Amino acid sequence: MPREVVPTARPSQAEVAKPGRRERRGDRRAADESETAASAPASGDESASDGRRVQRRDRRAPDDVAAAAGEPVPEAAAAAYQRAIAAMRAENWLEAELELEQLTLEQPAYPGPHVNLALVYLHDGRREDARAALERALELDPGHAAASTQLGIMLREDGEFAEAEAAYRRALATDPEHAIAHYNLGVLLDIYLRRTAEALEHYEQYQASLTEPNETVGRWIIDLRRRVNSSESARVAQGDGP
């Protein structure tokens, strides 16, 4: 069975990395790290899961629209966002939805709340609404790595693999160290597109971003290295060259 990403919303004040569950060769292996992200109305770029924190050269992301224009985030918007995050953490999805929908109406220029709203919609099974929220976030900020990554997950789940790859690569074009995009792109290339060598590269970049190695991903890396080396050796033995 393939490694599967099963997103579950776990919001933070900045960018969210959510634990996923994957399957491979009939053996269900839980991965500690996974694949979704949302960001706060103001700024910040920090992924956390199970106590691990992703290391970035710059732990601050570009501010959202108003802040980027030199305007402070209104206190009421920040407070509403905090309430929404608290509701998501408590799995009070209705309250989170109401807070985020109101926030996106009152402060429509911030892409982050739209991404978090997409996570809430996904929890409720409202995929079309979730996709619309992500597309709105990307209209506001085409370089929003978290929105591109989450959209990529949805596209992959819908079998739109080429589009999913493009979404992950857009996230990495904006933020080359976006760990969750590396992770998801690795899964896509490994399991769905069968491009093992490329998948290995992204797994390795994801693993290198962690303060502590992920044992599960580490096993995948060992396996892929073996497969890549075996393939190269076979080509050399057949006289195809490196």
Secondary structure, DSSP 8 states (H G I E B T S, - for coil): ------------SS-----EEEEETTEEEEESS-------SS-----EETTEEB--S-------HHHHTT----HHHHHHHHHHHHHHHTT-HHHHHHHHHHHHHHSTT-HHHHHHHHHHHHHTT-HHHHHHHHHHHHHH-TT-HHHHHHHHHHHHHTT-HHHHHHHHHHHHHH-TT-HHHHHHHHHIIIIIS--HHHHHHHHHHHHHTBSS--HHHHHHHHHHHHHHHHHHHHHHHTT---
